[in-house]
Amino acid sequence: MEAENIMIREAIIHILDRSSGLPVLSDCLLEYDEDCYEYIRKQLVKLLTSDDKRECTFDAEHSGFYNALQLFDEDNLIGFSQQIAEYFYQVMSENEEIPGGDLIVATCQLHSEQYLAILKLNYREDFTHLTRSTENGNANHMIRHRALLPSASSKPTEAAIIKLSDYTIYLTEKKYSINGKKGYYLSELVLQCRTKISENDKMKLLTKAVEQINKKHFEENFDKKLEVKDSISEELISDEPVDVMELPKKLYADYPNAQMEFQEKMEEYDLMKEKIHPENPNTVKKFEKQFLTTDSGIEITIPMDIYRDKHKVEFVTDVDGSIQIVIKNIQQLFTK
């Protein structure tokens, strides 16, 4: 998805500060300001290129948001966004753990597709200056400002973007205490949609399963543990989606028991029929290197391409079971 090409069409911002007692709703669209629109655009780009985002579908039978969306028109963005803001504020008022923030509702375009975007920008605290006039002239002070918006470089924590042609939703959200239990209020209460697992969560569950199997079956087999991580790395950095169903044979070709356990864990996580396809290069960075720590505390980091080259690094197991790491053909050494 070439999210960098997204264009903001219209936008409006509402203030959802619980301390005010009521939502402060805007009756006017945001005036076009290049910096402001670029801020919104960057937040949406971060959402769409993040492997933390989840693809969702509306529960059409029960979702009031979905029903309202059927009548949505860009010309009615103000009234529609006010309804959304009021419902957000109602949910916030009933669940104190949800932080206050500003709500941006925007229409945008990516190529020929039209989208509706919802950004909940939670307030952060930081210091700023304040000038007061006194008898002796201006007095500058430092104060803690409690309603600053997230920086432009930060990732959105609660946001959704909806493709208006088929109502596919891409969202990211955080868990809060909802009616006494931890839950997702954006997907469960506001949008009322069904969510799929994110690529990042798939990766975490895959990694967890592999670590458990390696610890059980290959605790003393150092070479095999490195080989498995190398295989996963090759799968993930390829351009093709990783078929979870095919992974056990590739990771544990000569170990049927390990294959069976891997399948059982993937079925337990409901991932056996999934494909893993990270979009953001940062997601797979940790698989691009082998991170080793010796029993004496020495830490070694080896890029995967170096690990695969036996002319540059070699692991030798001695007869007593100890391991030598031989680094070869070094032209220069640098200290940090």
N, C-alpha and C positions, 0 to 999 in steps of 0.2 A: 504494500500500500504506500503510494507516494504522498504521504500526509503533508510533506512540506509545501505542497501546492494548494493547501486549503485556503479558502478566501472567506473572510467574515463579511456578511451582507448587512445585517442589522443586529443590534444588541441593546439590552436594557439591564440595569442593575438595581436590585432591591436590597435593603439593609435588614438583616435578620439578627439584631442585637437583643438578646433576651432581657438585658438590663433596662431597655426602653419600655418594656411592657407590651409593645405592639410592633408588628413589622412596619418599617417605613418604606412604603411602596412608591415607586416612581411612576409618574403619569406621562413621562416623555422618554423617547428612545435616547440612547447615548449619542451625542453629537460626534460626528466622525472626527477622530483624533488618531493620527498615524501611530503614535506610541501606545495609546490605549488599545487599539485594534490589534497591534502587533503582540501586545501582552496576551490578549485572549487567544490569538492564533497560536502562539508558542505553547500555551497551556494545552490546547487541543492536539497539537502535533505531538507533544509529550505523551498524551493519553493514547493516541492512535499508534504510536511506535513503541509503546511499552509492552513487555511481555507479562506485566501484571494485569493488563486489561482482560476482561472476560466478555465473551460474546453471549448475548442474552436474547430471549424472545418473550414478548408479552404474554401474560396469562389473559388472553382476550376475553374470556368469559367473566373474569372477576376484576379486571383492572379498570378502575375509573379513569386513570391517566390515559390508557389506550382508547377508551371511549371518547374522551375529550379530544384526543389527537386526531380522531376521524374528522373533526370539524375545524381543525387548525388551518389557518391561512396566515401568511406572513403579514398581511395588512392588519391582522388582529393580534400581533405579537404582544402589544402592551397588555391587553385584557387577559390573554392566555397566560402570560408570564406572571401577572398578579395573582391569578388563581393558584399557580404552582407555588409562588412564594408564600401565600397564606397557608397552604397545606404543609409546606416545609415547616413554617413557624409553629403550626399546631402540633406537629410531631415532635419538634424541639421542646415545646412547652411541656409536653407529657413525659419527656425523657431528658432529665437534666444533664446527663453525661454528654449529650450531643453539643458540641461547641457552637457558639455564635459565629456569624460570618456574613459575608455579602453573597448574594445569589445573582449570577449572570445567566441570562437566557439569551441565546443568539441563534440566528439562522446563518448557515454557512454553506459553502459549495466546494466540492472536490471533484474536479473535472465536470461532468455533466450531472452529477448526483447532488441532490439537495439534502441538507441535514439540519436537525434541530439539536443544539448543544445546551447542556445545563452544567454550570460550574458553581460548586459551593466552595467559596474561598474562606476558609476558617481563619479567624483572627489570630495574630501572633503578637506577643509583647516585645517591646524594645524601647531603647531610650531615644529621645529626640530633644530639641531645644525649645524653650519658650521665652519670649521677651515680654516683660511687663514695664509699664511706665511708672516711675516713682518720682518723688520730690527731687531726687538727686540725678534724674535722668533714666535712661534705659537700664534695666537689670535683666541679664540673661541667666536662665536657669536650665537645668536638665530635668526632664520629667519622664516617667515611664508611660509610654503610649500603649494602650491596651486594645487597639482596634486597627493594627496595621495588617495589610493584606500580604499574602505570601509573595516572596520575591519572584521575579520573572524566570529565574533559573531553577526554581523548585518544581518538583513534579506535583500534579494535582492529586489530592488524596480522595476527593469525592467529586466525581464528574461522570457525565454520560453524554454520548453523542448518538443520535438516532437517525438512521437512514430513512427518509420519508417515503421512498419508493416501496419498501417492503417491511419497514418498522424493525429492522435489525438494530439491536442496541449494543454499543461497546461501552463498558463502564469500568470504573475503578472506585473502590470504596473501602471504608474502615469499619471495624466492628465497634459497637458501643453497647452499653447496657440498655436493652429495650424491654420494658415491662419486667425488669428483674433478671433478664437473661441476655447474654452476649449475642448480638445479631447484627445484620446489615439492614439499616433502615431505608437506604436509598432504593435498593432492589426490592426489598420485601414489603415496605410500607408505602413509599412514594410511587415508584414505577409499577410495583407488583408484577415482576417478571421472573422468568426461570433462567437461572444462570448456568453457564458451563464453566468448567475448571480452566484457569488461566495456564498459559504455556509455562510460566515461572513455577506455578504450583505443581504442574506435571513433572518438571525437572527436579523439584525438591523431593517429590515422592519417589521418583526413579532413583535419585541419589541415595535416599534413605534405604530403599530396598537393597541396592547393590552393596552398600556399606554393611548391612546386616548379614547378607549372604557371604560376603568376603570374610567377615569376622568369624562366622561359623565354620566355613569350609576351607578357608585359605589363610588362617591366622599366621601360620608359619611359612606360607608360600608367598614370599615377597614378590617374586617374578610374576606370579599370576595376578596379584592385586594391581601391579603396574600395567600389566597387559590389558586387564579389564578397563581400567581408566583410559588407557590409550584407545581402545576400541570405541568406548563411548564418545571420546573426543572426536574421532574420525567421523562418527555418525552425525554428531550434532553440528559440526562446522561445515558439513556438506550442504549443498543447496536444496537437497531433497528432504521431505519430511521423514522423520524416523518412525518406522512402523513398529510399535511396541510388541506386536505378535511375533515379529521376526527376531527380536533382540536376544531372547534366551539362547538360540542356536549360535548366534554370533559371539556372545559373551562367554558362554560356558559350553562350547562345542563338545568337549570330552567329559563333561560332568553332568550326567542326566539328573542326579538328585538336585544339583544347584539350579538346573533349568526348571525343574518342577516347582521348586520353592519360589523362583522368580515369577513364574506364571501365577502361582497362588497369591503372591503379594500384589501383583498387578490386578488380578481379579478382585481382591479385597479392596483395592483403591478404585475399582471400576475404571481401570485404564487399559485393560487388555486389548480392547478394540480401538484404542485411540492412536493418533499419530502426533508426534511432537515436532513442532516446527518453530523454533525461536526466531523472531524477526529482528530483535535488537542485538547487535554484536556484543554488547556489554553482558548479556545474559550468559553467554558461553565462555567468557574470558577465563573463569576459574578452571575450565577444562583444557585450556591451551597450555597449561604447565603442570608438571609433576611437582608437588610440594612434599619434601621429605624431611623428617626429623630423626636423628640418631638417638640412641639411648644415652649418649653423652651430652646431648643438647645441641648438637650441630644442626643447623637448618640449611637445606639445599633446595634451590628452585631450578628446575630444568625445563626449558621450553620443549614442547612435544616434538618439534622437528629435530631438535638436538638429541632427544631421548631415542628417537628412531634410527639415528645414525651411529652405528657401532664403531665408526672411525673417530667419534668425538666423545662418547661416553660408554662405559661398559660396567655391568654389574657382575661380580665374580663371587660365587658362594664357595667358601673354603670347606674342607672336610670336617671341621669342627662346627659348621653351621653359621659361622660369622660371615659377614658380607663386606666385600671391598667395592668401593665405587671408584672407578678409574676414569679420570678426565684426561682426554688425549689431545694432542696437537694444539696446545695453547700457544698462541703467538704473543699475547700481551695479557697482563693482569692489571685490574684497576681496583682501587679501594673507594669506598663511599663513606 
